[in-house]
């Protein structure tokens, strides 16, 4: 546990050195990757989403690829395709950019739902199927997707089954004036993230992920989480509640948060802190269009958590 705590502290310091003034964003990102989940960041352009993905990849000494989603993109542009080799008289599979450790799916809601769905199998099973053949992805594999708010032009809302594959949906937000001044100073000699050094190897990352799975969750905490989950399925303002996959995801997330905070057990405050980021994007609010849906969903989840009895 002491070694894990030291590694996590090194990771947080490393990432926070280039993602200034966003300690909560850094921590939630680490919680997601240590829980073997995927992260969706919904925010305006230019607030540091790409830098966050690069900082994570560099800190873990992992391969990083950035994929810019566009309306004319095809699934094969993500997964890869088979190419016929006349000299051999056979087809050879050429892997796409998804074959990496950290994939930045930039502006994922600028491409069509058909292309968005190409990520489903990869995110849930760590593999892709192309032309009847299954190809395993590298381990570890982590998707950090970004999307612009729906009021921006030329976007396609992510379908519910795609949203359900993301462990968390968070925002970065604009920095304070003082922090932004420090950001300007840090960029005098280029991009600080390009000079970032790795502090954790791939094998150490897998060790941390295994440690997260060993975090103890008391039966009372399980019942507390299920009370919240089931409340979403009967809430008068919600058309669609949280799925069983969502319940499992919350379980994994609170284990990871406990590890990041140096505990080998989960407490109710872990559930309270992560209920919004983990659950709000999984529910559908009645009578609300995509614009503003997530804000209303977060409010409903907050109300449910406030009304749910906390275990002693």
C-alpha positions as CSV (number, residue, x, y, z in Angstrom):
1,X,0.0,0.0,0.0
2,X,2.9,2.4,0.8
3,X,4.5,1.8,-2.6
4,X,1.1,2.3,-4.4
5,X,0.6,5.6,-2.5
6,X,4.1,6.8,-3.5
7,X,3.5,6.0,-7.1
8,X,0.2,7.7,-7.2
9,X,1.6,10.8,-5.5
10,X,4.3,11.0,-8.2
11,X,1.7,10.7,-10.9
12,X,-0.4,13.5,-9.5
13,X,2.5,15.8,-9.2
14,X,3.7,15.0,-12.7
15,X,0.4,15.6,-14.4
16,X,-0.4,18.6,-12.2
17,X,2.9,20.3,-13.3
18,X,1.4,20.9,-16.8
19,X,-2.4,20.8,-15.9
20,X,-2.2,23.8,-13.6
21,X,-5.0,24.6,-11.1
22,X,-7.0,21.5,-11.9
23,X,-6.2,19.1,-9.1
24,X,-9.7,17.6,-9.1
25,X,-9.6,17.0,-12.9
26,X,-6.2,15.3,-12.5
27,X,-7.4,13.1,-9.7
28,X,-10.6,12.0,-11.5
29,X,-8.5,11.2,-14.5
30,X,-6.2,9.0,-12.5
31,X,-9.2,7.3,-10.8
32,X,-10.6,6.5,-14.2
33,X,-7.4,5.0,-15.6
34,X,-6.6,3.0,-12.4
35,X,-10.1,1.6,-12.5
36,X,-9.5,0.5,-16.1
37,X,-12.3,2.8,-17.3
38,X,-12.5,5.4,-20.1
39,X,-13.0,9.2,-19.7
40,X,-15.2,11.7,-21.6
41,X,-14.3,15.4,-21.2
42,X,-17.1,17.7,-22.3
43,X,-15.8,21.3,-22.6
44,X,-15.1,24.2,-24.9
45,X,-12.1,24.1,-27.2
46,X,-8.7,25.2,-25.9
47,X,-9.1,24.4,-22.1
48,X,-6.5,21.7,-22.0
49,X,-8.2,18.4,-23.0
50,X,-5.4,17.4,-25.4
51,X,-2.7,18.3,-22.9
52,X,-4.4,16.2,-20.2
53,X,-4.4,13.1,-22.5
54,X,-0.7,13.7,-23.4
55,X,0.2,14.2,-19.8
56,X,-1.5,10.9,-18.8
57,X,0.2,9.0,-21.6
58,X,3.7,10.4,-20.9
59,X,3.4,9.9,-17.1
60,X,2.6,6.2,-17.6
61,X,5.3,5.7,-20.3
62,X,2.6,4.5,-22.7
63,X,2.1,4.9,-26.4
64,X,-0.2,7.8,-27.3
65,X,-2.2,8.5,-30.4
66,X,-4.5,11.4,-31.2
67,X,-7.5,10.9,-33.6
68,X,-9.4,14.0,-34.8
69,X,-13.0,13.0,-35.5
70,X,-14.7,14.5,-38.5
71,X,-18.1,14.1,-40.2
72,X,-16.6,12.1,-43.1
73,X,-14.6,9.6,-41.0
74,X,-15.3,5.9,-41.4
75,X,-15.0,3.0,-38.9
76,X,-12.0,1.7,-40.9
77,X,-10.2,5.0,-40.2
78,X,-10.3,4.0,-36.5
79,X,-10.0,0.2,-36.6
80,X,-7.9,-0.4,-39.6
81,X,-8.6,-2.6,-42.7
82,X,-7.3,-5.5,-44.8
83,X,-5.2,-4.6,-47.8
84,X,-4.7,-7.1,-50.7
85,X,-1.1,-7.9,-51.5
86,X,-0.8,-9.0,-55.1
87,X,2.7,-10.5,-54.6
88,X,1.4,-12.9,-51.9
89,X,-2.1,-13.3,-53.2
90,X,-3.6,-12.7,-49.8
91,X,-5.0,-9.9,-47.6
92,X,-2.9,-8.3,-44.8
93,X,-4.5,-6.5,-41.9
94,X,-3.2,-2.9,-41.4
95,X,-4.1,-1.8,-37.9
96,X,-5.7,1.6,-37.3
97,X,-4.9,4.3,-34.7
98,X,-7.0,2.5,-32.0
99,X,-4.1,0.1,-31.5
100,X,-2.3,2.1,-28.8
101,X,-2.3,2.5,-25.1
102,X,-3.9,5.9,-24.8
103,X,-6.2,7.1,-27.5
104,X,-7.3,10.7,-27.6
105,X,-10.6,10.7,-29.5
106,X,-10.8,14.4,-30.1
107,X,-14.2,16.0,-30.7
108,X,-15.8,12.6,-30.8
109,X,-19.3,14.1,-31.3
110,X,-18.2,15.7,-34.6
111,X,-18.5,12.3,-36.4
112,X,-21.6,10.2,-37.2
113,X,-23.1,7.7,-34.7
114,X,-22.0,4.8,-37.1
115,X,-18.4,5.8,-36.7
116,X,-18.7,6.5,-33.0
117,X,-20.0,3.0,-32.5
118,X,-16.7,1.6,-33.9
119,X,-15.3,2.2,-30.4
120,X,-17.9,0.1,-28.5
121,X,-16.2,-3.3,-28.7
122,X,-12.8,-1.8,-28.0
123,X,-13.9,0.1,-24.9
124,X,-15.9,-2.8,-23.4
125,X,-13.7,-5.8,-24.3
126,X,-10.3,-4.5,-25.2
127,X,-10.5,-5.9,-28.8
128,X,-11.8,-5.1,-32.2
129,X,-13.4,-7.3,-34.8
130,X,-12.6,-6.5,-38.5
131,X,-14.0,-8.7,-41.4
132,X,-14.7,-11.6,-39.1
133,X,-11.4,-11.6,-37.3
134,X,-10.8,-10.5,-33.7
135,X,-7.7,-8.5,-32.8
136,X,-6.6,-7.8,-29.3
137,X,-5.7,-4.3,-28.3
138,X,-2.5,-3.3,-26.3
139,X,-2.7,-3.6,-22.5
140,X,-3.3,-1.1,-20.9
141,X,-5.8,0.5,-23.2
142,X,-7.5,3.8,-22.3
143,X,-9.8,6.2,-24.3
144,X,-9.9,9.8,-23.4
145,X,-12.6,11.3,-25.6
146,X,-13.5,15.0,-25.8
147,X,-16.6,16.6,-27.1
148,X,-17.8,20.1,-27.5
149,X,-21.0,21.2,-25.8
150,X,-24.1,20.6,-27.9
151,X,-24.7,24.3,-28.6
152,X,-21.6,24.3,-30.9
153,X,-22.4,23.8,-34.6
154,X,-21.9,20.5,-36.4
155,X,-22.1,18.0,-33.6
156,X,-23.8,14.6,-33.3
157,X,-25.1,13.7,-29.8
158,X,-23.5,10.5,-28.5
159,X,-26.0,7.7,-28.2
160,X,-26.8,6.2,-24.8
161,X,-25.0,2.9,-25.4
162,X,-21.8,4.8,-26.3
163,X,-22.1,7.1,-23.3
164,X,-22.5,4.1,-21.0
165,X,-19.0,2.9,-22.0
166,X,-17.4,5.9,-20.4
167,X,-16.6,5.5,-16.7
168,X,-16.8,9.3,-16.1
169,X,-17.9,12.4,-17.9
170,X,-16.2,15.6,-16.5
171,X,-15.4,19.2,-17.4
172,X,-12.1,21.0,-17.1
173,X,-13.3,24.6,-17.1
174,X,-11.5,27.8,-17.5
175,X,-8.6,28.5,-15.1
176,X,-8.6,31.4,-12.6
177,X,-6.8,34.5,-13.7
178,X,-3.7,33.8,-11.5
179,X,-3.5,30.2,-12.8
180,X,-3.8,31.4,-16.4
181,X,-0.9,33.8,-15.8
182,X,1.2,30.9,-14.7
183,X,0.0,28.9,-17.8
184,X,1.3,31.8,-20.0
185,X,4.7,31.8,-18.2
186,X,4.9,28.0,-18.6
187,X,4.5,28.3,-22.4
188,X,7.3,30.8,-22.9
189,X,9.6,28.0,-24.3
190,X,7.1,25.7,-26.0
191,X,4.6,23.1,-24.7
192,X,5.4,21.9,-21.2
193,X,3.7,18.6,-21.8
194,X,6.3,17.7,-24.5
195,X,9.0,17.8,-21.8
196,X,7.2,15.6,-19.4
197,X,9.0,12.5,-18.2
198,X,7.4,9.2,-17.3
199,X,7.2,8.3,-13.6
200,X,5.3,4.9,-13.8
201,X,6.0,2.0,-16.2
202,X,3.3,0.0,-17.9
203,X,3.9,-2.9,-15.5
204,X,3.5,-0.6,-12.5
205,X,0.3,0.7,-14.0
206,X,-1.1,-2.8,-14.2
207,X,0.0,-3.3,-10.6
208,X,-1.9,-0.2,-9.5
209,X,-5.0,-1.3,-11.4
210,X,-4.8,-4.7,-9.6
211,X,-4.4,-2.9,-6.3
212,X,-7.6,-1.0,-7.0
213,X,-9.5,-4.2,-7.5
214,X,-8.5,-5.4,-4.0
215,X,-9.9,-2.4,-2.2
216,X,-12.5,-3.5,0.3
217,X,-16.2,-2.5,-0.2
218,X,-18.4,-3.2,2.8
219,X,-21.9,-4.6,2.3
220,X,-23.4,-1.4,3.7
221,X,-21.6,0.6,1.0
222,X,-22.9,-1.8,-1.7
223,X,-26.4,-1.3,-0.4
224,X,-25.9,2.5,-0.4
225,X,-24.8,2.5,-4.0
226,X,-27.7,0.3,-5.0
227,X,-30.1,2.5,-3.2
228,X,-28.9,5.4,-5.4
229,X,-28.9,3.3,-8.6
230,X,-32.4,2.1,-8.0
231,X,-33.7,5.5,-7.2
232,X,-32.7,6.7,-10.7
233,X,-34.9,4.0,-12.2
234,X,-38.0,5.2,-10.5
235,X,-37.4,9.0,-10.3
236,X,-40.2,11.0,-11.8
237,X,-37.9,13.3,-13.7
238,X,-35.9,10.5,-15.4
239,X,-37.0,8.6,-18.4
240,X,-34.0,6.2,-18.3
241,X,-32.2,5.2,-15.1
242,X,-28.7,3.8,-14.5
243,X,-28.0,0.3,-15.9
244,X,-26.3,-2.6,-14.2
245,X,-23.2,-1.7,-16.1
246,X,-23.4,1.7,-14.5
247,X,-23.7,0.1,-11.0
248,X,-20.6,-2.0,-11.7
249,X,-18.7,1.1,-13.0
250,X,-19.5,3.1,-9.9
251,X,-18.3,0.1,-7.8
252,X,-14.9,0.1,-9.7
253,X,-14.6,3.9,-9.5
254,X,-15.1,4.1,-5.7
255,X,-12.5,1.4,-5.2
256,X,-10.0,3.4,-7.3
257,X,-10.7,6.6,-5.5
258,X,-10.1,5.0,-2.2
259,X,-6.7,3.7,-3.5
260,X,-5.8,7.2,-4.8
261,X,-6.6,8.7,-1.4
262,X,-4.5,6.1,0.4
263,X,-7.1,3.8,1.9
264,X,-7.8,0.1,1.5
265,X,-11.5,0.5,2.0
266,X,-14.3,2.6,0.6
267,X,-16.3,5.2,2.6
268,X,-19.7,6.8,1.8
269,X,-18.0,10.1,0.8
270,X,-16.3,8.2,-2.1
271,X,-19.8,7.4,-3.4
272,X,-21.0,10.9,-2.9
273,X,-18.1,12.4,-4.7
274,X,-18.3,10.1,-7.7
275,X,-22.0,9.8,-8.1
276,X,-22.3,12.8,-10.4
277,X,-19.3,12.2,-12.7
278,X,-20.1,8.4,-13.0
279,X,-23.9,8.5,-13.2
280,X,-25.2,11.7,-14.7
281,X,-24.3,10.9,-18.3
282,X,-26.0,7.5,-18.0
283,X,-29.5,8.8,-17.3
284,X,-32.1,10.4,-19.7
285,X,-34.1,13.3,-18.3
286,X,-37.7,13.6,-19.4
287,X,-38.6,16.5,-21.6
288,X,-35.1,17.9,-22.0
289,X,-33.3,18.1,-25.3
290,X,-29.5,17.4,-25.5
291,X,-28.8,21.1,-24.7
292,X,-28.7,21.3,-21.0
293,X,-29.5,17.6,-20.4
294,X,-26.3,16.9,-18.5
295,X,-26.7,19.9,-16.2
296,X,-30.3,18.7,-15.3
297,X,-29.1,15.1,-14.9
298,X,-26.4,16.2,-12.5
299,X,-28.9,18.1,-10.5
300,X,-31.2,15.1,-10.3
301,X,-28.4,12.8,-9.2
302,X,-27.4,15.3,-6.6
303,X,-30.9,15.3,-5.3
304,X,-31.0,11.5,-5.1
305,X,-27.8,11.4,-3.2
306,X,-28.9,14.0,-0.8
307,X,-32.1,12.0,0.0
308,X,-30.5,8.6,0.2
309,X,-29.7,7.4,3.7
310,X,-26.0,7.2,4.4
311,X,-24.8,4.0,6.2
312,X,-23.2,4.4,9.6
